[in-house]
Structure formats: C-alpha cells, structure tokens
Amino acid sequence: MQVYLNNEALQTEAATILQLTEQLALPAMGVALAVDGKLVPKTTWADTPLHEGARITVIKAVCGG
C-alpha cells in the first residue's frame, strides 16, 4: 500500500505502525509518530493499523542547547 511519510510517498507491506517502524529501522527511543494528524501512543503501535493513503509524521527528539 502507499502511505505518506513526512509528506513523501512510501510503498510498504506493513500492516501496523510497529511493523512500519521496524521496516524503517527507527530507534526504539526518542521517536514519536502521528497518523493523520493524531499522535499515536507508543503502547498502541502494535495495535494501530495502517491504511492506504495514511499520512504519517515521524518526530525525532533532538538534544542540544
């Protein structure tokens, strides 16, 4: 299916948010995800299905001063 990751089209076979994070090799810590403008709690990634055309935003924590 095609989804949009940070406004770029992406083909994926992932059925859930967790599978997508694994496909993208995102770090286990310091990452938040929103689907269609709604923040998805990390505890529900395995249960949150993806759908055709989903708009996913990946937010990575940055340290610095």
N, C-alpha and C positions, 0 to 999 in steps of 0.2 A: 504494500500500500504506500501511498505517498502522504507524507506529513511535512510540516514546515518547521525546521529547527532554527531558531533565531532568524526567522524570515527567509531561510534558504530551503528550497525543496530537497527532500531526502526520501529515497526509497528504502523501506525497511520491511522485514518479515516479523518484527517484534509485535507481540500481541498486548504487552503491558508496558507501563513506564519502566519497571525494573528491567525488563528484557532490553529495552532501548538503552538504558544507562550502561548495561553490560556490553551491548554491541558497540557503543561509543567509547568504551573503556573510561568512563568518567570516574574520578576519585570517589572513594566511599565517604569522605568527609569534606565539608566546605562547599557543597553543591546544593542548590535548591532548584525546583522545577515548577513551572506554571504551565497548565494546559488550558488553552482558550481563555487566557487571562485570569485563571484561578490557580492560586498556589496549591500544590498537592503535597500534603504531609508525607515525609519520607516513610512513615509507618504504613502508608497505604499504597506505595508504589507497586507492590506485587499484585495488588487487587484492582489497580486502576487501568482499565482497558484503553488502548489507543483506537482511534477511528480515522477513517480516510479524511484527509484534509485537516487533521488536528494541528493547531498552532502551538508549538512547544517552545518555551523560553527557558534556557539554561542560565542560571545565575551562579557565578563562582565567587566565593569570598576572597577578598584580597587584603593582605596585611601590609601595613606600612604607616608612615607618619609624615 
